[in-house]
Amino acid sequence: MEIDVCIKEHYDCNLVLGGDFNCHLDSNNPATNMIFDFIKENNFHRSDLGSGSSKAFTYGSDVLGNHSCVDFVLMSAISKLCSC
């Protein structure tokens, strides 16, 4: 089953979708534009933007000096996000 079909079949549920999106959603390129279209069309929200907290890296290598944030959680009801 395609994910958009699953989302549409459960339109009345609070949905959470998480994973490694393999792109930086703060950049502007064809891959991120496609993901933003998906987020907008399905009325999802990025939990990292809704929490009010500062950005956190989801990958880091002090040895290589690399850090990135490519793992995201999308939520259909950002108001349900716990700020405990």
NORSULVEN-V593602 format. One record per residue. PHI is phi in whole degrees, 0 to 359 (999 if undefined). OMEGA is omega in radians with two decimals (NA if undefined). D_CENTER is the distance of its C-alpha to the mean C-alpha in Angstrom with 1 decimal. Layout:
phi = (PHI PHI)
omega = (OMEGA OMEGA)
d_center = (D_CENTER D_CENTER)
This chain:
phi = (999 290 296 293 293 299 297 294 289 242 302 269 256 276 252 231 231 230 168 271 276 54 202 270 288 269 255 242 205 303 293 292 298 295 293 297 298 298 299 293 298 255 57 268 225 283 292 290 270 270 276 78 271 285 299 234 285 258 216 207 227 295 297 272 72 254 216 206 228 239 258 226 240 252 228 277 231 297 294 277 293 283 250 296)
omega = (3.07 -3.07 -3.14 3.07 3.12 3.13 -3.13 3.11 -3.12 -3.08 -3.08 -3.13 2.97 -3.04 3.07 -3.13 -3.12 3.08 3.11 -3.08 3.09 3.01 3.12 -3.05 3.09 3.11 -3.12 3.10 -3.08 -3.13 3.14 3.10 3.10 3.12 3.10 3.07 3.10 -3.14 -3.11 -3.12 -3.09 3.09 3.07 3.10 3.06 -3.11 -3.14 3.10 -3.08 -3.04 -3.13 3.14 3.12 -3.14 3.08 3.09 3.09 3.04 3.08 3.05 3.11 -3.14 -3.12 -3.10 -3.13 3.04 3.12 3.07 -3.11 3.10 -3.06 3.01 3.09 -3.11 3.10 -3.13 -3.08 3.12 3.14 -3.12 -3.12 3.09 -3.08 NA)
d_center = (20.5 17.8 14.5 15.1 18.5 17.2 15.0 18.1 20.4 18.6 18.0 19.8 17.5 14.7 11.9 9.2 7.3 6.4 7.6 8.8 7.8 11.0 10.6 10.3 8.2 11.0 13.6 15.3 16.1 16.3 13.3 10.9 12.9 12.6 8.8 9.3 12.2 10.4 8.1 11.5 13.7 12.2 11.8 8.2 7.1 4.5 6.6 7.6 9.2 10.8 12.4 14.9 14.9 15.2 12.8 13.2 13.4 12.1 15.1 18.5 21.9 24.7 27.2 25.5 24.2 20.7 17.5 14.0 10.3 8.7 7.2 3.7 4.0 4.0 7.7 10.6 12.7 11.5 15.2 15.2 13.2 16.1 17.3 20.0)
